[in-house]
Amino acid sequence: MIDTIVIGAGQAGLSVGYYLKQLKQEFLILDKGKEVGESWINRYDSLVLFTPRMYDALPGLPLEGDAHGFPNKNEIVSYLKQYANEFNLPIQLQTEVIKVQHQDGIFYIETLQGILQSKNLIIATGAFQTPRIPAFSQKLSSDINQLHSSQYKNPVQLKEGNVLVVGGGNSGAQIAVELSKEKETYLAISKKLSYLPLVFFDKSMYWWLDQFGILKASTNSFLGKVIQKKGDPIFGFELKDAIKRKEVFLKPRVMKGIYNEITFKDSTTLKVDNIIWATGFDLKYPWLELRKVFNEEGEIVHQRGITNVKGLYFIGLPWQYRRGSAILQGVGFDAKYIVEHLKTIS
């Protein structure tokens, strides 16, 4: 019997591990990957974070380099490996969880390597697990090369012809700008784009947002609700400049597709050769056989990651407590809160 099992060895699971280590209880972090940081390794090659290093560190270990500078994905991978080693976190890799059940106060975690038991369970699989792609994509011509942004690595993956990037978030923006250097590139968005500089008066924009309390706005606060409704801006002006230079062509929301032709909200159409679906992710837990933690819409019922099942916690959810809950910038705050609560029931 293990005191606590954590599912997921990404930034959320590692942050929880840091605080669990201080409790001096037996715990184990499971991950289906072959190495720590694998989800970052699998992201596109040119990825550069729009959060500066001063806001990308996990609890207890600074991220070396210019505090106001922006790390690339390889730097984050190295940092996560360093973090796991620095605190000697107990991580069991290549262990995929296929079923979780709860009976008589005990969690039974079935993996391909056997069944584990624990008193507490923290699900730290994060918000970026199941790609969200429109159902009609399956009916498009097999001649169209379709990739979700989580599958995209670099322009070499694309076939000849144009490319449509669907989704106006920061990932879609970065990918569209990169592809526009080689291909006729279209970007489909569902609402008007807004931009913020990466740096303002020699300091990162995140530093300024922090000074004005925006990073600390909680999920249910007035400011937090406004930010959630408005959505994230595009950080940096590379996309804005590419649109001005007619290197990226904007299109409205994608409505449907037939064969190799996409129809947009304004009823215009476009024949496409490649599609990058930068359309985000769905939160799905088919292996979690505890229906009482979900509401009728299938959403997790929780208060700052604490569920109505004693000993069951989530971490790394979008807006779990505040804007940065699903990313490096804020996951440490949630990890500390959850482990503090776990102490009260142990």
Buried (B, 14 or more C-beta within 10 A) or exposed (E): EBBBBBBBBBBBBBBBBBBBBEBEBBBBBBBBBEBBBBBBBEBBEBBEBBBBBBBBBBBBBEBEBEBBBBBEBEBBBBBBBBBBEEBEBBBBBEBBBEEBBBEEEEBBBBBEEEEBEBBBBBBBBBBBBBBEBBEBBEEBBEEBBBBBBBBBEEBEEBEEBBBBBBBBBBBBBBBBBBBBEEBBBBBBBEEEBEEBEBBEEEBBBBBBBBEEEBBBBBBEEEBBBEBBEEEBBBBBEBBBEBBEEEBBBBBBEBBEBEEBBBBBEEEEBBEBBBBBBBBBBEBEBEBBEBEEBBEEEEEBEBEBBBBEBEBBBBBBBBBBBBBBBBBBBBBBBBBBBBBEBBEEEE
